[in-house]
Amino acid sequence: MTITKDTIIADILKIAPNSVPLFQSIGMHCLGCAMASGETLEEACAAHGVNLDEFLEELNAFVE
């Protein structure tokens, strides 16, 4: 599965639970909160001031 900007955070964690440290390294510590269950990667990056394209590339490389 390729992760896109529209992929829901909860879905990413289902397919790649070992990606949690990547999210935590950029300040996304509340992965279990209600917002994360319905928030897209794009929304989460915007909320945390993270460059979406860079993180998306890193995340997809990690999942592969």
ROTORVEX-5676 format. One line per 4 residues: their letters; for each residue x, y, z of N, C-alpha, C. Coordinates in Angstrom, 1 decimal, decimal comma, padded with zeros to 4 digits. Atoms other than C-alpha are relative to their C-alpha. Layout:
A> X Y Z X Y Z X Y Z; ... .
This chain:
MTIT> 000,8 -001,2 000,0 000,0 000,0 000,0 000,9 001,2 000,0; -000,7 -001,3 000,0 001,2 003,5 -000,9 -000,8 000,9 000,9; 000,6 -001,0 -000,8 000,5 006,1 001,7 -000,1 001,3 -000,7; 000,2 -001,3 000,7 -000,9 009,4 000,3 -000,3 001,0 001,1 .
KDTI> 000,4 -001,1 -000,9 -001,7 012,8 001,8 -001,4 -000,2 000,6; 001,4 000,2 -000,4 -005,3 011,6 002,1 -000,2 -001,3 000,9; 000,1 001,2 -000,8 -004,5 008,4 004,0 -000,3 000,4 001,5; 000,4 -000,3 -001,4 -006,1 008,4 007,5 001,1 -000,6 000,9 .
IADI> -001,0 000,4 -001,0 -003,6 008,2 010,4 -000,2 -001,4 000,5; 000,3 001,4 -000,6 -005,4 005,2 012,0 000,2 -001,1 -001,0; -000,2 001,1 001,0 -005,2 003,3 008,7 001,5 -000,2 -000,2; -001,5 000,2 000,1 -001,4 003,9 008,5 000,5 -000,8 001,1 .
LKIA> -000,4 000,8 -001,2 -001,0 002,6 012,0 -000,5 -001,4 000,0; 000,4 001,4 000,2 -003,0 -000,5 011,1 000,9 -000,8 -000,9; -000,8 000,7 000,9 -000,8 -001,4 008,2 001,5 000,0 000,4; -001,4 -000,2 -000,4 002,5 -000,2 009,8 000,1 000,5 001,4 .
PNSV> 000,0 -000,4 -001,5 002,2 -000,2 013,6 001,4 000,4 000,4; -001,4 -000,4 -000,3 006,0 000,0 013,7 000,4 001,4 -000,4; -000,3 -001,4 000,4 005,8 003,5 012,2 -000,2 001,0 001,1; 000,3 -000,9 -001,1 004,8 005,0 015,5 001,2 000,9 000,4 .
PLFQ> -001,2 -000,9 -000,3 008,4 006,2 016,3 000,2 001,1 -001,0; -000,1 -001,1 001,0 008,4 008,2 013,0 -000,9 001,1 000,3; 000,9 -001,0 -000,3 005,3 010,0 014,0 000,4 000,7 001,3; -000,4 -000,6 -001,2 006,6 010,6 017,5 001,2 000,9 -000,2 .
SIGM> -001,2 -000,8 000,3 009,9 012,0 016,1 -000,3 001,4 -000,5; 000,4 -001,3 000,5 008,0 014,8 014,5 -001,0 000,7 000,8; 000,9 -000,6 -001,0 005,9 015,6 017,5 -001,4 -000,5 000,0; 001,4 000,6 000,0 002,8 013,5 016,8 000,0 -001,1 001,1 .
HCLG> 000,0 001,0 -001,1 002,5 011,9 020,2 -001,3 -000,5 000,4; 001,3 000,3 -000,4 -001,2 011,7 020,5 -000,7 -000,9 -001,1; 000,5 000,8 001,1 -001,7 008,9 017,9 -001,3 -000,7 000,4; 001,2 000,7 -000,4 -004,5 007,3 019,9 -001,2 000,9 000,3 .
CAMA> 001,1 -000,9 -000,4 -006,6 010,4 020,4 -001,1 000,0 -001,1; 001,1 000,0 000,9 -009,9 010,9 018,7 000,3 000,7 -001,3; -000,3 -000,7 001,3 -008,5 013,3 016,1 000,8 -000,9 -000,9; -000,8 000,8 000,8 -006,0 010,8 014,9 -000,8 -001,1 -000,7 .
SGET> 000,8 001,1 000,7 -008,6 008,2 014,1 -000,7 000,4 -001,2; 000,7 -000,5 001,2 -010,2 010,4 011,5 000,8 001,0 -000,8; -000,8 -001,1 000,6 -007,4 012,8 010,5 000,8 -000,6 -001,1; -000,9 000,4 001,1 -005,6 012,5 007,2 001,5 000,4 000,3 .
LEEA> -001,4 -000,4 -000,2 -001,8 012,7 007,0 000,2 001,4 -000,3; -000,1 -001,5 000,4 -002,1 016,1 005,3 -000,5 000,9 001,2; 000,5 -000,8 -001,1 -004,2 017,4 008,2 000,9 000,0 001,2; -000,9 000,2 -001,1 -001,9 016,0 010,8 001,3 000,8 -000,2 .
CAAH> -001,2 -000,8 000,2 001,2 017,5 009,2 -000,2 001,5 000,1; 000,3 -001,4 000,0 -000,5 020,9 008,8 -000,1 000,4 001,5; 000,2 -000,3 -001,4 -001,5 020,8 012,5 001,3 000,1 000,8; -001,2 000,1 -000,7 002,0 020,0 013,6 001,2 000,7 -000,6 .
GVNL> -001,0 -000,8 000,7 003,9 022,2 011,2 001,1 -000,8 -000,6; -000,9 000,9 000,6 005,5 019,3 009,4 -000,1 000,1 -001,5; 000,0 000,0 001,5 006,5 019,3 005,7 -000,6 -001,3 -000,5; 000,8 001,2 000,4 004,0 016,9 004,2 000,8 -000,8 -001,0 .
DEFL> -000,7 000,8 001,1 006,1 015,9 001,1 001,2 -000,7 000,6; -001,2 000,6 -000,5 009,2 015,2 003,1 -000,4 -001,2 000,9; 000,5 001,1 -000,9 007,3 013,1 005,8 -000,6 -001,1 -000,8; 000,6 001,0 000,8 005,3 011,3 003,2 001,0 -000,9 -000,7 .
EELN> -001,1 000,7 000,6 008,5 010,3 001,4 000,7 -001,0 001,0; -000,7 000,8 -001,0 010,1 009,1 004,6 -000,9 -001,2 000,5; 000,9 001,0 -000,5 007,0 007,2 005,7 -000,2 -001,1 -001,0; 000,2 001,0 001,0 006,5 005,4 002,4 001,3 -000,8 -000,1 .
AFVE> -001,2 000,8 000,1 010,2 004,4 002,3 000,1 -000,9 001,2; -000,1 000,8 -001,2 009,9 003,1 005,9 -001,0 -001,2 -000,2; 001,0 001,0 000,1 006,7 001,1 005,1 000,5 -001,1 -001,1; -000,4 000,9 001,0 008,3 -000,5 002,0 001,0 -001,0 000,6 .
